[in-house]
Amino acid sequence: MEGLLNYYAADSFLHRLNPTIKLAGLMALVVAVTMAFDPWTPLAFLALGLFMLRGLARVPVRQFIRPLLLFLVLGALGFISANAFFYTPLPGRPVTILWQAGGVRIILEGIRVGISLTLRMLAIVIFSILFVATTDPTDFVLSLIQQARFPFRLGYGILVAYRFMPMWRTELEIIRAAHRIR
């Protein structure tokens, strides 16, 4: 299936790990990066995620660069610009105003907070890409059913829906081609 996040079939250390254990590790890393409020810790987690993608999982750069750039642009536009304009410091804390015109101002501390939030989001995205790129969806659902005691009726329903997605996509392309011909 085409999309931003796809499974990348390869033989690596991370591909061979149990999907439920990978999910637990992903959750632990996401919680750890969420607790960091400075920009350096999320940057370190981002570097760790990139190392794991390239070194331990052997995922090619073309597999993850598009979603990473998409979230970088969205984070830069959203988090950094919103915090630069609307940042409110704690009472008694000084602010450094970089630019001001009337009631509109850009605050340096807001930009720092926006950069920290963007790096945090990128670290979470890179760990999510790492999980999706190294985990076969079928193995993941079966692992959840067997090891995590996920309800088997729901799990197998998800598995059947996932298996039918390529067929639905093909049917959709046929319908679109028919509409274009008309």
C-alpha positions as CSV (number, residue, x, y, z in Angstrom):
1,M,0.0,0.0,0.0
2,E,1.2,3.5,-0.8
3,G,1.3,6.0,2.0
4,L,3.5,7.9,4.4
5,L,4.1,5.1,6.8
6,N,4.7,1.6,5.5
7,Y,6.2,-1.7,6.7
8,Y,9.7,-2.2,5.3
9,A,10.5,-5.9,5.0
10,A,14.1,-6.6,5.9
11,D,16.2,-8.8,8.2
12,S,17.5,-6.8,11.1
13,F,17.6,-6.9,14.8
14,L,14.5,-4.8,15.3
15,H,12.5,-6.7,12.6
16,R,13.0,-9.9,14.6
17,L,11.9,-8.5,18.0
18,N,8.5,-9.4,19.3
19,P,6.0,-6.7,18.2
20,T,4.4,-6.4,21.7
21,I,7.8,-5.8,23.2
22,K,8.5,-3.2,20.5
23,L,5.2,-1.5,21.4
24,A,6.1,-1.4,25.1
25,G,9.5,0.1,24.2
26,L,7.9,2.7,22.0
27,M,5.5,3.7,24.8
28,A,8.4,4.0,27.2
29,L,10.4,6.1,24.8
30,V,7.4,8.4,24.1
31,V,6.8,8.9,27.8
32,A,10.5,9.7,28.3
33,V,10.6,12.2,25.5
34,T,7.3,13.8,26.7
35,M,8.8,14.5,30.1
36,A,11.7,16.5,28.7
37,F,11.1,20.3,28.6
38,D,14.5,21.5,27.2
39,P,15.4,21.3,23.5
40,W,18.5,19.1,24.0
41,T,16.8,16.0,25.4
42,P,14.3,15.6,22.5
43,L,17.2,16.3,20.1
44,A,19.1,13.4,21.7
45,F,16.1,11.2,21.4
46,L,15.7,12.2,17.8
47,A,19.3,11.3,17.0
48,L,18.8,8.0,18.8
49,G,15.7,7.3,16.7
50,L,17.5,8.1,13.5
51,F,20.4,5.9,14.6
52,M,18.0,3.0,15.3
53,L,16.3,3.4,12.0
54,R,19.5,3.4,9.9
55,G,21.8,1.3,12.1
56,L,19.6,-1.3,13.8
57,A,16.7,-1.5,11.4
58,R,18.5,-0.8,8.1
59,V,15.5,1.3,6.8
60,P,16.5,3.4,3.8
61,V,16.2,7.1,4.2
62,R,13.6,7.4,1.4
63,Q,11.3,5.3,3.5
64,F,11.1,7.8,6.3
65,I,12.2,11.2,5.0
66,R,8.8,12.3,3.6
67,P,6.8,11.9,6.9
68,L,9.7,13.4,8.9
69,L,9.9,16.5,6.6
70,L,6.1,16.8,6.7
71,F,6.0,16.9,10.5
72,L,9.1,19.2,10.6
73,V,7.3,21.7,8.4
74,L,4.0,21.4,10.4
75,G,5.9,21.7,13.7
76,A,7.9,24.7,12.6
77,L,4.8,26.4,11.3
78,G,2.5,25.5,14.1
79,F,4.5,25.2,17.3
80,I,7.3,27.7,16.7
81,S,5.2,30.5,15.2
82,A,2.3,30.0,17.7
83,N,4.7,30.2,20.7
84,A,6.7,33.0,19.2
85,F,3.5,35.2,19.0
86,F,1.4,33.9,21.9
87,Y,3.9,32.8,24.6
88,T,3.0,34.0,28.1
89,P,5.8,33.7,30.6
90,L,5.3,32.8,34.3
91,P,4.8,35.8,36.5
92,G,8.1,37.5,37.4
93,R,10.0,35.9,34.5
94,P,11.7,38.3,32.1
95,V,11.0,38.0,28.4
96,T,13.2,39.0,25.5
97,I,11.2,40.7,22.8
98,L,12.8,40.2,19.4
99,W,10.2,42.3,17.4
100,Q,7.2,44.3,18.3
101,A,4.6,46.2,16.3
102,G,1.7,47.5,18.2
103,G,0.2,44.7,20.3
104,V,2.0,42.0,18.2
105,R,5.4,40.8,19.4
106,I,7.8,37.9,18.9
107,I,9.4,36.5,22.1
108,L,12.6,34.6,22.1
109,E,11.5,32.4,25.0
110,G,8.4,31.4,23.0
111,I,10.6,30.4,20.0
112,R,12.7,28.2,22.4
113,V,9.5,26.6,23.7
114,G,8.3,26.1,20.1
115,I,11.6,24.5,19.0
116,S,11.5,22.2,22.0
117,L,7.9,21.1,21.2
118,T,8.8,20.6,17.5
119,L,11.8,18.4,18.5
120,R,9.7,16.5,20.9
121,M,7.1,15.8,18.2
122,L,9.8,14.8,15.7
123,A,11.3,12.4,18.2
124,I,7.8,10.8,18.8
125,V,7.3,10.6,15.0
126,I,10.7,9.0,14.4
127,F,10.0,6.3,17.0
128,S,6.5,5.7,15.5
129,I,8.1,5.4,12.1
130,L,10.6,3.0,13.6
131,F,7.8,0.8,15.0
132,V,5.7,0.9,11.8
133,A,8.7,0.3,9.5
134,T,10.0,-2.7,11.4
135,T,6.7,-4.4,12.4
136,D,4.7,-6.6,10.1
137,P,1.0,-5.7,10.8
138,T,-0.1,-9.4,10.7
139,D,2.6,-10.3,13.2
140,F,1.7,-7.3,15.4
141,V,-2.0,-8.3,15.6
142,L,-1.2,-11.9,16.3
143,S,1.3,-10.9,18.9
144,L,-1.3,-8.7,20.6
145,I,-3.8,-11.5,20.6
146,Q,-1.3,-14.1,21.9
147,Q,1.0,-12.2,24.3
148,A,-1.0,-9.1,25.3
149,R,-4.4,-10.9,25.7
150,F,-6.1,-8.6,23.1
151,P,-9.6,-9.8,22.4
152,F,-9.3,-12.3,19.5
153,R,-12.6,-11.3,17.9
154,L,-11.5,-7.7,17.6
155,G,-7.9,-8.6,16.6
156,Y,-9.0,-10.9,13.8
157,G,-11.5,-8.4,12.6
158,I,-8.7,-5.8,12.4
159,L,-6.5,-8.4,10.6
160,V,-9.2,-9.1,8.0
161,A,-9.8,-5.4,7.4
162,Y,-6.1,-4.9,6.9
163,R,-5.9,-7.8,4.5
164,F,-8.7,-6.3,2.4
165,M,-7.2,-2.8,2.2
166,P,-5.1,-3.5,-1.0
167,M,-8.2,-4.9,-2.7
168,W,-10.2,-1.8,-1.7
169,R,-7.5,0.4,-3.0
170,T,-7.5,-1.5,-6.4
171,E,-11.3,-1.1,-6.6
172,L,-11.1,2.6,-5.8
173,E,-8.5,3.1,-8.6
174,I,-10.8,1.2,-11.1
175,I,-13.7,3.5,-10.1
176,R,-11.5,6.6,-10.5
177,A,-10.3,5.5,-13.9
178,A,-13.9,4.9,-15.0
179,H,-14.9,8.4,-13.9
180,R,-11.9,9.9,-15.8
181,I,-13.0,8.0,-18.9
182,R,-16.5,9.5,-18.7
